Amino acid sequence: MAYETGARVRLTRDFQVTAAGSVPGPLCLAEGLAGIVVGSTKEAGGVDQDRLASFDQQMRGYRFDGFAASLVEDLRQKVTRLGAFDAGAGGRTTYRVRFDNGFVLGGLEEDWLTGA
C-alpha cells in the first residue's frame, strides 16, 4: 500500500536506530509507534545505491531548518532519479516518517509501515 504525505502510519516491527556508518546504536523504536509520513522517495537499485549512501553519509549529523531540510531532500531525490535513469533500474518507494515522539526517520520501506 502506497502512503501519501500526511498519512498516519505505525511501525510493524522494532527498528534499531544506527549510528554513523551502519553501527547499531543503543536506541530502538518499538513496533506500533505512530507517526505521520512527511515524504517519500522512489529509490533505484544497483549503482545508484552507492551514490545515495554516500549522499546520506555526508548529510547525516547536520541539523537543518525546515527550508534547508527541504532543499537537501530535493537534492536527495534528484540523486535518486538520476541513478534510476542511468541504471535503468526498477525502484522501490521508501518513506520519511515523523513519529509522535519527535524522531524523524527516512528510508523506511513500505512493509515496515501500516496504516494507523
N, C-alpha and C positions, 0 to 999 in steps of 0.2 A: 504494500500500500504506500503510495507516494504521499508525503506530507507537505502541505503548503506552509509558507511563512505565517506564523501566528497560531499554528495548530498546537493544542495541548497534547503532550506525549508523556509516557513513562518509560523508564529503563526496564528491559525484560531480563536483565542479568546484572550481577555486580560488575562494576567497572573500576579497575585499579588505575589510578592516575599515574602517569610516568613522569620521571624527572628528565633533565637534559639528556638528549640522546634517546635511548629506549630503556633506561634503567627503571624498573618499577619503583615508585615512591611509596611512602607509608600511608597515603590517602586512598580510600576506596569509597566510591559512591554506590549505595545499596540499590538492589533491584527494587523497582516500584517508585523510585524518586521521580517526582513530576517536574515538568518544565515546559517551556514554550520554544518552538522552532523559530530561530531568528535568521536562518539562512540555509541554503543547500548548494551543493556543488556537484556537477557531473564530472566525475574523475575518470581518466583513461588509465588503462593498464600499460604494461610494458615500459618502454624507455621513459615515458613521461613521469613515472613514479619517482625516478631518481631526481629529476628537476623539482618536482613537488616536495619531496622530502628535504632537499637542500633549501628550498624557499622557506618551508616551515621551520627548519632548524635555525635559520638566520633570523626569523621574526619572533621565535619563541623567547620569552623572557622580557619582552618590551611591553610597557603599558601605554596604550594609545587612547586618546579621547575618541568620542563617537565618530567624528568626521574622519580622523586619521585611520581608525579601525575599518571604516567602510572603504577607504582608498586601498588599504592593504588587502582586504577581502576581494576587491575588484581586481587587483594585480594577481592574486592567487587564482582567481577564476580564469584570467587571461592565460596564465601559465598552463593551466589545465586544458583549456580549449586548444591552445597552440600545440600541446603534446598530442592531443587526440587527433588533430588534423595531420600532424607529422607522422604519427604512428598508424593512423587509420584504424585505431583500435576501438573496440566497443567500450562502453564505460559503465560506471556504477554511480549511483547517487549517494552522497554522504550528507549528513546534516550537522549543523551547528545548533546546539540547544542551550538556552539559558535556564538553568534549574532553579527551583524555588529557594534553594539555599544560597544562591548567588554565583555558583560556579557556571562557567561557560565552557562547553566542550565542543570542539569541532571534529569532524572525521567519523562521526557515529554512523554506522551502517544501518540500513533500513530494518534489518531483522533484530537490531538491538533495541528498537523502539516499538511501542504500541500506543494506540490512541488512549487518551486519558478520559 
